[in-house]
Amino acid sequence: MSHTTDTPIAWSDPARAAAFAAWIVAVAARHGLQPASLRSASSDASFRRYFRIDADDGRHFIVMDAPPPQEDVRPFVAVATLLQGAGLHGPQVLEQDVERGFLLLSDLGTRPYLQALQEAVERADTKVVDTLMRDAIVALVQWQARADAGALPPYDEALLSRELALFPDWCVAREYGVQWSDAQRAQWQSVCALLLRSALAQPTVAVHRDYMPRNLMVADPNPGILDFQDAVRGPISYDVASLLRDAFISWDEEREIDWAVRYWEAARMAGLPVNADFGDFWRALEWMGLQRHLKVLGIFCRLKHRDGKPAYSADLPRFFAYAHKVATRYHGLGPLARLIEPLMGTQRVDAFY
């Protein structure tokens, strides 16, 4: 879920509009809702839409519209149950029409973490920033320690590889029109093999898969957790890498490391299987983050070219910067830096003396 919008509700499919109208009337009667108050609440990079609706007692609820066959609400319902079971603050599923893709959810409020963090940064309010991030870290450790990862699909080599393939297909070839040579493709494959080996060597836990400020809400208890339907069983560093190196807000490395240490210490206290040495954990986190950033570069370009959502591509430079920093830091990843530099508009010149 993301930014609030005042766009009026429109339906491209009259049959779906009629099905929704019938469903919302029945749901409204059971929960004391006011159908006339229904309004757009947010949208995201998927086909899902969210509406806010008022109740007679002054409360608000969220309605999800997730049209099949593009969307399946069953994973959302299943992971919402996992979150509740872990004692975390996610939306409660109050009504569900799984076949049609309609859900009635409790409302976690209107203040996204991303907005609160951006405003705190503008005010130079480091205390608020730190409090919000620490709350997110505490919740993450609780999720990993208590959620039953066995109930989730595996973040296996096939899925990790498909994600990495989005980068050459959609970012390199489609966005920039660059065709790699055979030698460059071989370099890419060698880097992918290293990243896959690092990811698959990590202990596995429940992975939210998009644990970032845009998907957290300032709430009580804090944070409210959204957009979790793609959760998997996967590498332990994935979610903390997502939190620290975000799509829409960046931190200096000193802060990243401070929060990573806090996570690592809390994870060890909770009995989670993190590396005994923080340096080893940080390296695994950086490599995991690199896999994610290459995937996101591909996804943002696919959103632009396939789905008609060009706004996301404005954040490509942030992800190139993340990826380049890690690629130049570790032995074996240097070829990746050379592959992405022409796309970044920075061409390295090797000088020999």
Buried (B, 14 or more C-beta within 10 A) or exposed (E): BBEBEEEEEEBEEEEBEEBBEEBBEEBBEEBEBEEEBBBBBBBBBBBBBBBBBBBEEEEBBBBBBBBEEEBEBEBBBBBBBBBBEBEBBBBBBBBBBBEBBBBBBBBBEEBBBBBBBBEBBEEEBEEBBBBBBBBBBBBBBBBBBBBEBEBBEEBBEEEBBEBBBBBBEBBBBBBEEBEBEEEBEEBBEEBBEBBBEBBBEBBBBBBBBBBBBBBBBBBEEBBBBBBBBBBBBBBBBBBBBBBBBBBBBBBEEEBBBBBBEBBBBBBBEBEBEBBEEBEEBBBBBBBBBBBBBBBBBBBBBBBBBEEEBEEBBEBBEBBBEBBBBBBBEBEBBBBBBBBBBEBBEEEEEEEEE
